[in-house]
């Protein structure tokens, strides 16, 4: 029987990689050993990330680049800043972190650089485009402290140059020539999907335009030697060279800013990258090194098929790239389907996203209505304000972004959209506890900050039917902004209402005549199911438990406030901040009444990467933990309730 083509993975000793415990070990390798090491690293990544899930494609593309960085520079004396940080798996390997068995799991390696893991990590950098600002600040500090023996290297990739912060930083980096700062543009033409925008087109042109400068430069020098007869042609050709350079090459733009430019360089030719980096290191001023890489390099499923599918993967079969457990129909898919249906009915509906067309579910909309879908790159602030302009001009924009990324556009939501009363709908995917991507990706902040925005109406649907209805209601609203938030993952079973208080659905009611404490459990969005589980146990214990689930949560539903005053104890359950969230607002509304409110949500902390279930257990948002807190609140006589 022929051997399975991947059987050597189980048998082969990764001899070179096993010898690398630090960048110093990497520097000791001969040039001939670098290519075999790169192959071992790719084998290691595919084998390990296929078991845990993670950002596979970006890291396969930066193997040679990361090797070269650590062979040329002396981390951590030289500071390496990765933007975005999901391209740092190879960096972790080369700095002594080879245990990938728990990648993105509780107690294991983070999916991003993490200071508590290594002195080689500086910036967590899961929100793109901030790395150059960090690098600029560190380089300035080095100058002020007289530290001339070190460099700051910012590795900017996966579309980070499309973000506004990157350009604010470049403007300041170019201001001074005394900073030992090297900007490595890891140009794979993609973020989650193909990178869009003017900067991307400039880089595309530079990749495909070769030799014009050397040819014209030779002609310029030759004509310059011909004296007066060739002088006119000489100056014309000189102007043509300058004009072509500025027209089709972004290097002219960077050099005009005052930033030296080297490239483009084949990002999979490690010796060439080393040469460029050593040249850049020789300057005592900002230098940009433009490196062309291929996302998913060396992995057949990514090279044969769509590389974007392997940007971030779940648990997959390493040979085929197919998921071992097919994904269940999820919240994002419901949004995607309903938005297309609405767009067929309303020609004024347009969609905007920030470099995440596929992840937020806008790909079907873009396929059917390409002229009505706008991917603005990693630029959430621009996305929101551009939406305000679209709304002012008579369209209804739907801005779909992960909840955690919408934090970056708070000012635009407040001052550009809400202040002007524009009818913009924000769709916040992955709201609440997301878990395995760590502190920066938990969408736990949105309800708290959205509660500060005057006139913003916010929906937190609990199941498929309420998501579809909420999206339609949000888009139908033409008197100010709306938002619809929903969690990551598979769709829950339908949670039907048994009664209603105005627009507030009631999911469970106690039997009449129960002589017990009157308890109202309010489940916000994805927490409605937990509220029902808790109510069932309380009912079995003889308590009179009611469950309410308002779809529209901000501003506070008046009917809920009115009814809540009839209860001895109100328990709010939300997967956002407890302080400043829905429960906090309801507590304030009921403060003059005898009703006690138990406000359960997430504390104001940053949580390490772990599963959603583990995070829920940590913060007391499990059935057992909630029951314990309710029983404690009821006091010593749970049958009669709170005195």
Order of alpha helices (4+ residues) and beta strands (2+ residues): alpha-alpha-alpha-alpha-alpha-alpha-beta-alpha-alpha-beta-alpha-beta-alpha-alpha-alpha-alpha-beta-alpha-beta-alpha-alpha-beta-alpha-beta-alpha-beta-alpha-beta-alpha-beta-alpha-beta-beta-beta-beta-alpha-beta-beta-alpha-beta-alpha-beta-alpha-alpha
